[in-house]
Amino acid sequence: MIEFESFPRITISHTPTPLEKAPRLSDDLGCNVYIKRDDCTGLAGGGNKTRKLEYLLADAKVQGADTLVTIGGLQSNHARQTAAAAAKFGFNCELILQDVIGTPEKDYKTNGNILLDHLFGAKIHRLSADEDCEIYAATLMNQLQCEGKTPYLIPIGGSNEIGSLGYIRCANELLGQIKAQDIHIDQIILATGSAGTQAGLLAGLIAAKSHISVLGINVSRPAQEQTELVESLLKNILRSLNLDQNLANGRVFTNGSYYGEGYGVATKEMVAAVKKCAELEGLLLDPVYSGKAMAGFIDLCQTKHIKASSNQVFLHTGGSVGLFAYREVFY
Ligand SMILES: Cc1ncc(COP(=O)(O)O)c(C=O)c1O
């Protein structure tokens, strides 16, 4: 196990999050489904970013920052949770939010996450779909420094070696729960985007010498690109922890068959998956990440790529606030 206490961390999350059996979904899919409830991490509706922000805000504090800057799509869960964390710990917050083509007409620009961003008092910079967010962020960082502020740039999705520490912590927590519940887990399935959740989780499993396989269902890019993104971050994390980078070899699996026309664009399989989990388990997924990941999971079960009676953990990364931006696709 890696010694976590040596990394600065502030406590925000409500952890450990439960590892729950989903009996009705299990019957429906023909395998044993356990849900790791990282939608219940707390902080403004919860989700995977809470764990990353514990380390990112600690680092921002160490660096004497007074302003958090981050980037995301207009309905970014990461931006919403960053804005909430900034409010809680007394940072200013500047969000660079980009329009996403192919998303709903009615509520996407005003409801869901963006409604909450405003409530948390974040300053919002709206960019069109063709503007370059990274260039905009660099200019904004300069401008804030010229104004005498000390800005701290959190990368998209909070996905770097620091943010990913949150998912090493989650891996240890999950392994402890698997042991305590005396279950054997064949696979962990999750939504993968900016890659920090999958890479951090894998780093934690590798460090703990666990061979449980992890399958990322991609929300924005084809399999090869996403696999390379996760693998490259995983290697950087392993290096930063003085672990052998070769331990990443053969550990990263992603599936690019379920994101449809693009990031944030609804698919009918996502809608069906969100409805299935709501109706069978009273469980809320989201339209952009966990809904598409669950759609992939369901399909892989139905096409027998996932073995009947196997034990699967679905890592629920949160995001249900986004449902309110997608009202028109659900009815
Ligand atoms: C709800 C939700 N699930 C999954 C992800 C993907 O996590 P990552 O960006 O670490 O791959 C995100 C990222 O924003 C998210 O908001």
The ligand as a Gaussian input file, in Angstrom:
#p B3LYP/6-31G(d) Opt

LIG

0 1
 C      -20.116000      12.242000     -13.380000
 C      -18.790000      11.982000     -13.978000
 N      -18.417000      10.713000     -14.187000
 C      -17.239000      10.393000     -14.754000
 C      -16.366000      11.380000     -15.151000
 C      -15.095000      10.969000     -15.793000
 O      -14.017000      11.023000     -14.939000
 P      -12.588000      11.363000     -15.500000
 O      -12.703000      12.711000     -16.154000
 O      -11.715000      11.323000     -14.339000
 O      -12.257000      10.324000     -16.534000
 C      -16.694000      12.731000     -14.933000
 C      -15.777000      13.796000     -15.356000
 O      -16.075000      14.934000     -15.421000
 C      -17.944000      13.036000     -14.348000
 O      -18.331000      14.300000     -14.136000

